[in-house]
Amino acid sequence: MADIVSLREGLAELVSDGDLVAMEGFTHLIPVAAGQELIRQRRKDLTLARMTPDIVYDQLIGAGCARKLIFSWGGNPGVGSLHRFRDAVEHGWPAPLEIEEHSHAGMANRYVAGAAGLPFAVLRGYVGTDLPKHTENIKPIECPFTGEQLTAVPALNPDVTVVHAQRADSHGNVQLWGITGVQKEAVLAAKRSLVTVEEVVPELTPRAGAIVLPSWAVTAVAEVPGGARPSYAQDYYERANTSYQEWDAISRDRERFQEWLADQVYGAEVKS
C-alpha cells in the first residue's frame, strides 16, 4: 500500500542527488509544486526525463538541479523558448547540461518498454530523420521476420517518477482523467514513485475514462491542492496562461530569474 506523506517528506525520502527523475504530464496535471520542492531541497546532478519539458524544468535547470535532460520537445508552450534551458546548453550556466533528444513516440515507447520489463522498444518513427546521428540511444535494428529496417530505443526506468493526479483514496489508490499522457507508464516503469493529488478522499468514485493507479504500483501519495498550477487539473482549475507569458520575461535574464527563485521558491511557504 502506498504511504500517504507530505510533499516535503516524500521527495526527501524518494529522491537523491544523481537520480534519474521523470516528472510527466502532457499539458495537463504537470507536477509543478513537486518540481519547486526539489529546488528547495537543493537536489543536484539529476538526470531529468520528460516528453515535453516546460517551465518547471526550466526552473529546475536554472536552479542548478540538473546535469542531463532526456526529452522529445522543450519549450514554453504557446510562448516560445525555455531561456534557462538554452542558457545551460549554450553557455553552461549555472552548469553545463547534457541533452538526449528523442521523438514523442520514442519517449513514450521507452516508458512502455520500461513498464513491461523489456530491455528496449522497436518503432519506425526515426527512419529518415537525423536524430540517430545525434542520439546514441537510437539504434537501427532489422526485423527477424521481414528484414525491415526499424529503430530500437532502450527502456526508460527512472529511479523516481513524479506525477500529479486529481485524487487518491486513503489507501493510496490514485485516479486521474482528462489528458493523461504517459503518466501511467512512467509510474509503472520507475523504481519508486510519488503522486501528488488535489485531494485524498475516503473512497474513489468510479468515473468513465479515468485511469486508476493501484496502491501497489505507487510508493507514496502527497495531498497538494493546486499542485499542478499554472498548468491545469481538469474539473479543479484552469490553465493560468498569463503565468506562462510572464515566465518568458522572468527567465530571459539571469538576475531576474534569481530574484524570482529567491522570492517565489526558496522564500515561499510550503503548504504540504
Buried (B, 14 or more C-beta within 10 A) or exposed (E): EBBBBBBBBBBBBBBEEEBBBBBBBBBBBBBBBBBBBBBBBEBBBBBBBBBBBBBBBBBBBBBBBBBBBBBBBBBBBEBEBBBBBBBBBEEEBBEEBEBBBBBBBBBBBBBBBBBEEEEBBEBEBBEEEEBBEEBEBBBEBEEEEEEEEBBBBBBBBBBBBBBBBBBBBBBBBBBBBBEBBBBBBBBBBBEBBBBBBBEBBEEBEEBEEBBBBEBEBBBBBBBBBBBBBBBBBBEBBEBEEEBBEBBBEBBBEBEEBEEBBEEEBEEEEEEB
